[in-house]
Amino acid sequence: MENKSLLKSGIISLSIFLGLFLLGFFIYKGFKTFSDKDRVVTVKGLAEMNMTATASTINLSFSYSGDNLQDIVKSTENKKNAITAYLESTGIAKGDITINNISVSDRQKYYDTEWADGKQVKVKVDRYNVTQSFSIDSKDVKKTEDKAAQIELELISKDLTSTVTTDYTFPELNSIKPQLIAESTKNARIAGEQFANDSHASLGKIKTASQGQISIAGQYYDEEDASTKPKERYIQKARVVSQIVFFLE
């Protein structure tokens, strides 16, 4: 009987000891977890990617102004035909040339007023202005600028002076967004691990993350400092900066 009582007391004592031990352990873990919540590091991850244009267009335009609309339209038609003939002579396919409808603006007056010698005076102005424009599909985006410059010079030499510009079409940002974000997150983790190592800690899970707005830099768009821009207009640089808060363990 005495042995049974001793055994029972031993079991109770052991249970109490184990209970107190587990209680202390969980209290310790709770305090540690609570304190670890304040141990975080905030880092930024930069990702950049060059985008090459998928298509390009050369745009031409010219205008005539005067008071006789019929004469202006006739001059516009003659110049349009001359420019079309020139473009086709350079090997540009007729199907790659789009001739837009003429644009006519009517000021509905022949005189305007402006200040001269401290008083308003009447100045003769042309009543009508007619604009004609073309667009040319460029087959090689890398040679579009050179081709446009060549066309502009040759039109001047033929007395067919026109305004020549270029346009480019780039991939949709949504098509590269996942890759940019993944790269910026990866770079942020590398920076966080370096900080953790210097602090004799290990990098934990992500607490919070915010993705910055994707910006574009280049000669075609103008959203970034000139020093970061690609020199070619058919190449643009997309960049994103993500800010991520990691737990430190």
Kinemage of the C-alpha trace (Angstrom):
@kinemage 1
@onewidth
@group {chain A} dominant
@subgroup {mainchain}
@vectorlist {calphas} color= white
{ca met a 1} P 0.000 0.000 0.000
{ca glu a 2} L 2.823 2.348 0.903
{ca asn a 3} L 4.561 1.648 -2.432
{ca lys a 4} L 1.401 2.503 -4.325
{ca ser a 5} L 1.128 5.820 -2.503
{ca leu a 6} L 4.727 6.663 -3.304
{ca leu a 7} L 4.176 5.753 -6.942
{ca lys a 8} L 1.066 7.875 -7.085
{ca ser a 9} L 2.855 10.821 -5.510
{ca gly a 10} L 5.737 10.437 -7.946
{ca ile a 11} L 3.387 10.458 -10.929
{ca ile a 12} L 1.618 13.562 -9.621
{ca ser a 13} L 4.926 15.319 -9.008
{ca leu a 14} L 6.184 14.399 -12.456
{ca ser a 15} L 2.954 15.615 -14.035
{ca ile a 16} L 3.187 18.903 -12.176
{ca phe a 17} L 6.821 19.289 -13.229
{ca leu a 18} L 6.027 18.539 -16.866
{ca gly a 19} L 3.080 20.893 -16.738
{ca leu a 20} L 5.158 23.711 -15.319
{ca phe a 21} L 7.909 23.012 -17.828
{ca leu a 22} L 5.518 23.106 -20.776
{ca leu a 23} L 3.834 26.210 -19.387
{ca gly a 24} L 7.172 27.953 -19.091
{ca phe a 25} L 8.182 26.829 -22.575
{ca phe a 26} L 5.032 28.171 -24.197
{ca ile a 27} L 5.258 31.403 -22.234
{ca tyr a 28} L 8.848 31.763 -23.454
{ca lys a 29} L 7.799 31.029 -27.047
{ca gly a 30} L 4.958 33.475 -26.739
{ca phe a 31} L 7.213 36.259 -25.495
{ca lys a 32} L 9.797 35.412 -28.142
{ca thr a 33} L 7.212 35.434 -30.905
{ca phe a 34} L 5.842 38.694 -29.621
{ca ser a 35} L 9.299 40.255 -29.497
{ca asp a 36} L 10.217 38.856 -32.917
{ca lys a 37} L 7.309 40.745 -34.460
{ca asp a 38} L 9.303 43.916 -34.010
{ca arg a 39} L 12.399 42.455 -35.639
{ca val a 40} L 11.907 43.341 -39.279
{ca val a 41} L 13.930 44.755 -42.135
{ca thr a 42} L 12.604 46.899 -44.979
{ca val a 43} L 14.375 46.573 -48.309
{ca lys a 44} L 13.790 47.633 -51.881
{ca gly a 45} L 14.228 45.499 -54.960
{ca leu a 46} L 14.915 47.043 -58.370
{ca ala a 47} L 14.180 45.281 -61.638
{ca glu a 48} L 14.765 46.631 -65.160
{ca met a 49} L 14.005 45.202 -68.562
{ca asn a 50} L 14.569 46.492 -72.091
{ca met a 51} L 11.580 46.411 -74.424
{ca thr a 52} L 12.127 46.327 -78.187
{ca ala a 53} L 9.434 47.773 -80.429
{ca thr a 54} L 7.297 45.254 -82.275
{ca ala a 55} L 6.307 47.673 -85.067
{ca ser a 56} L 7.112 51.157 -86.322
{ca thr a 57} L 5.571 53.784 -88.586
{ca ile a 58} L 6.962 56.752 -90.511
{ca asn a 59} L 4.568 59.713 -90.661
{ca leu a 60} L 4.637 62.470 -93.293
{ca ser a 61} L 2.547 65.633 -93.390
{ca phe a 62} L 2.437 68.952 -95.210
{ca ser a 63} L -0.004 71.821 -95.489
{ca tyr a 64} L -1.013 74.694 -97.747
{ca ser a 65} L -2.851 77.837 -96.789
{ca gly a 66} L -4.560 80.599 -98.743
{ca asp a 67} L -7.856 82.253 -99.509
{ca asn a 68} L -8.904 80.189 -102.544
{ca leu a 69} L -9.885 76.739 -101.323
{ca gln a 70} L -9.986 75.149 -104.775
{ca asp a 71} L -6.431 76.252 -105.556
{ca ile a 72} L -5.165 74.970 -102.214
{ca val a 73} L -6.845 71.589 -102.671
{ca lys a 74} L -5.394 71.292 -106.181
{ca ser a 75} L -1.870 72.080 -104.924
{ca thr a 76} L -2.323 69.553 -102.114
{ca glu a 77} L -3.439 66.866 -104.563
{ca asn a 78} L -0.462 67.476 -106.859
{ca lys a 79} L 2.033 67.283 -103.997
{ca lys a 80} L 0.350 64.174 -102.600
{ca asn a 81} L 0.684 62.399 -105.957
{ca ala a 82} L 4.339 63.452 -106.282
{ca ile a 83} L 5.197 62.181 -102.807
{ca thr a 84} L 3.347 58.904 -103.420
{ca ala a 85} L 5.266 58.366 -106.660
{ca tyr a 86} L 8.566 59.052 -104.885
{ca leu a 87} L 7.812 56.649 -102.029
{ca glu a 88} L 6.913 53.855 -104.430
{ca ser a 89} L 10.087 54.535 -106.432
{ca thr a 90} L 12.169 53.807 -103.323
{ca gly a 91} L 10.727 50.297 -103.136
{ca ile a 92} L 8.030 50.931 -100.527
{ca ala a 93} L 5.031 48.730 -101.340
{ca lys a 94} L 1.816 50.542 -102.138
{ca gly a 95} L 0.047 48.521 -99.471
{ca asp a 96} L 2.417 49.890 -96.816
{ca ile a 97} L 1.444 53.494 -97.583
{ca thr a 98} L -1.693 54.914 -95.984
{ca ile a 99} L -2.922 58.249 -97.360
{ca asn a 100} L -5.198 59.938 -94.867
{ca asn a 101} L -8.053 62.248 -95.741
{ca ile a 102} L -7.173 65.913 -96.033
{ca ser a 103} L -7.962 68.178 -93.088
{ca val a 104} L -9.433 71.602 -93.895
{ca ser a 105} L -9.654 74.421 -91.376
{ca asp a 106} L -11.582 77.611 -92.122
{ca arg a 107} L -10.810 80.709 -90.080
{ca gln a 108} L -13.841 82.399 -91.704
{ca lys a 109} L -12.015 85.712 -91.825
{ca tyr a 110} L -9.182 87.334 -93.752
{ca tyr a 111} L -7.816 89.682 -91.114
{ca asp a 112} L -6.676 89.320 -87.545
{ca thr a 113} L -5.515 91.885 -85.014
{ca glu a 114} L -2.226 92.133 -83.197
{ca trp a 115} L -0.396 94.730 -81.133
{ca ala a 116} L 2.163 96.926 -82.871
{ca asp a 117} L 3.660 100.184 -81.612
{ca gly a 118} L 1.297 100.141 -78.643
{ca lys a 119} L -1.894 99.769 -80.643
{ca gln a 120} L -3.946 97.075 -82.346
{ca val a 121} L -3.549 96.785 -86.100
{ca lys a 122} L -5.167 94.561 -88.704
{ca val a 123} L -3.000 91.827 -90.209
{ca lys a 124} L -3.854 89.827 -93.322
{ca val a 125} L -4.231 86.081 -92.638
{ca asp a 126} L -5.006 83.126 -94.891
{ca arg a 127} L -8.569 81.974 -94.479
{ca tyr a 128} L -8.065 78.283 -95.307
{ca asn a 129} L -5.473 75.731 -94.226
{ca val a 130} L -5.348 72.265 -95.789
{ca thr a 131} L -3.235 69.465 -94.290
{ca gln a 132} L -2.381 66.151 -95.934
{ca ser a 133} L -0.744 63.274 -94.047
{ca phe a 134} L 0.677 59.838 -94.838
{ca ser a 135} L 1.727 56.875 -92.720
{ca ile a 136} L 4.224 54.250 -93.863
{ca asp a 137} L 4.617 50.854 -92.208
{ca ser a 138} L 8.301 50.223 -91.573
{ca lys a 139} L 9.391 46.607 -91.903
{ca asp a 140} L 12.609 46.941 -89.878
{ca val a 141} L 12.167 48.841 -86.597
{ca lys a 142} L 15.940 49.157 -86.154
{ca lys a 143} L 16.279 51.079 -89.425
{ca thr a 144} L 13.189 53.252 -89.096
{ca glu a 145} L 15.022 56.393 -87.942
{ca asp a 146} L 17.585 56.154 -90.750
{ca lys a 147} L 14.837 55.548 -93.300
{ca ala a 148} L 12.831 58.522 -92.035
{ca ala a 149} L 15.871 60.816 -92.198
{ca gln a 150} L 16.604 59.678 -95.744
{ca ile a 151} L 13.011 60.293 -96.862
{ca glu a 152} L 12.981 63.769 -95.300
{ca leu a 153} L 16.202 64.830 -97.052
{ca glu a 154} L 15.141 63.494 -100.435
{ca leu a 155} L 11.741 65.186 -100.208
{ca ile a 156} L 13.498 68.498 -99.516
{ca ser a 157} L 15.759 67.972 -102.534
{ca lys a 158} L 12.676 67.363 -104.716
{ca asp a 159} L 10.921 70.511 -103.408
{ca leu a 160} L 8.406 68.285 -101.609
{ca thr a 161} L 9.352 69.364 -98.093
{ca ser a 162} L 7.250 67.630 -95.432
{ca thr a 163} L 7.260 67.088 -91.704
{ca val a 164} L 8.571 63.566 -91.002
{ca thr a 165} L 8.117 61.806 -87.655
{ca thr a 166} L 8.236 58.219 -86.369
{ca asp a 167} L 6.011 56.148 -84.078
{ca tyr a 168} L 6.721 52.835 -82.338
{ca thr a 169} L 4.569 50.103 -80.874
{ca phe a 170} L 5.893 48.293 -77.794
{ca pro a 171} L 4.756 45.137 -75.976
{ca glu a 172} L 1.966 45.592 -73.431
{ca leu a 173} L 3.309 46.202 -69.939
{ca asn a 174} L 1.084 43.421 -68.608
{ca ser a 175} L 3.075 40.939 -70.691
{ca ile a 176} L 6.301 41.706 -68.785
{ca lys a 177} L 4.829 42.745 -65.434
{ca pro a 178} L 5.012 39.268 -63.775
{ca gln a 179} L 8.680 38.866 -64.727
{ca leu a 180} L 9.543 42.362 -63.490
{ca ile a 181} L 7.834 41.828 -60.151
{ca ala a 182} L 9.462 38.401 -59.678
{ca glu a 183} L 12.889 39.911 -60.408
{ca ser a 184} L 12.361 42.859 -58.051
{ca thr a 185} L 11.211 40.507 -55.267
{ca lys a 186} L 14.271 38.315 -55.818
{ca asn a 187} L 16.603 41.317 -55.620
{ca ala a 188} L 14.849 42.545 -52.473
{ca arg a 189} L 15.387 39.162 -50.806
{ca ile a 190} L 19.092 39.250 -51.713
{ca ala a 191} L 19.407 42.653 -50.047
{ca gly a 192} L 17.454 41.426 -47.031
{ca glu a 193} L 19.649 38.339 -46.633
{ca gln a 194} L 22.760 40.491 -46.722
{ca phe a 195} L 21.358 42.688 -43.957
{ca ala a 196} L 20.319 39.638 -41.929
{ca asn a 197} L 23.797 38.110 -42.224
{ca asp a 198} L 25.387 41.353 -41.069
{ca ser a 199} L 23.006 41.343 -38.093
{ca his a 200} L 23.747 37.681 -37.238
{ca ala a 201} L 20.126 36.769 -37.943
{ca ser a 202} L 18.241 34.879 -40.607
{ca leu a 203} L 15.673 36.263 -43.019
{ca gly a 204} L 12.120 35.156 -42.319
{ca lys a 205} L 8.839 35.375 -44.175
{ca ile a 206} L 7.463 38.464 -45.881
{ca lys a 207} L 5.466 40.684 -43.545
{ca thr a 208} L 4.253 43.223 -46.085
{ca ala a 209} L 5.088 44.067 -49.687
{ca ser a 210} L 4.258 46.950 -51.970
{ca gln a 211} L 4.915 47.077 -55.693
{ca gly a 212} L 5.961 50.407 -57.113
{ca gln a 213} L 4.553 51.796 -60.347
{ca ile a 214} L 6.222 50.574 -63.505
{ca ser a 215} L 8.027 53.463 -65.215
{ca ile a 216} L 9.418 53.671 -68.734
{ca ala a 217} L 12.611 55.392 -69.848
{ca gly a 218} L 13.854 55.975 -73.364
{ca gln a 219} L 14.121 58.337 -76.301
{ca tyr a 220} L 10.509 57.559 -77.281
{ca tyr a 221} L 9.017 58.039 -73.828
{ca asp a 222} L 10.414 60.637 -71.459
{ca glu a 223} L 9.757 59.584 -67.860
{ca glu a 224} L 13.289 59.085 -66.542
{ca asp a 225} L 16.602 60.862 -66.228
{ca ala a 226} L 18.405 61.047 -69.568
{ca ser a 227} L 21.391 59.136 -68.223
{ca thr a 228} L 19.278 55.991 -67.804
{ca lys a 229} L 17.660 56.059 -71.220
{ca pro a 230} L 18.519 53.670 -74.043
{ca lys a 231} L 19.908 55.638 -76.974
{ca glu a 232} L 17.792 53.894 -79.616
{ca arg a 233} L 14.182 55.048 -79.969
{ca tyr a 234} L 13.050 51.502 -80.716
{ca ile a 235} L 14.264 50.337 -77.283
{ca gln a 236} L 12.622 51.409 -74.032
{ca lys a 237} L 13.545 50.460 -70.475
{ca ala a 238} L 10.808 49.361 -68.088
{ca arg a 239} L 11.663 49.461 -64.404
{ca val a 240} L 9.903 48.784 -61.119
{ca val a 241} L 10.960 49.162 -57.490
{ca ser a 242} L 9.250 46.928 -54.914
{ca gln a 243} L 9.410 47.584 -51.180
{ca ile a 244} L 9.262 44.471 -48.991
{ca val a 245} L 9.291 44.069 -45.216
{ca phe a 246} L 10.821 40.767 -44.007
{ca phe a 247} L 10.752 39.273 -40.530
{ca leu a 248} L 14.159 38.677 -38.948
{ca glu a 249} L 14.597 35.443 -37.008
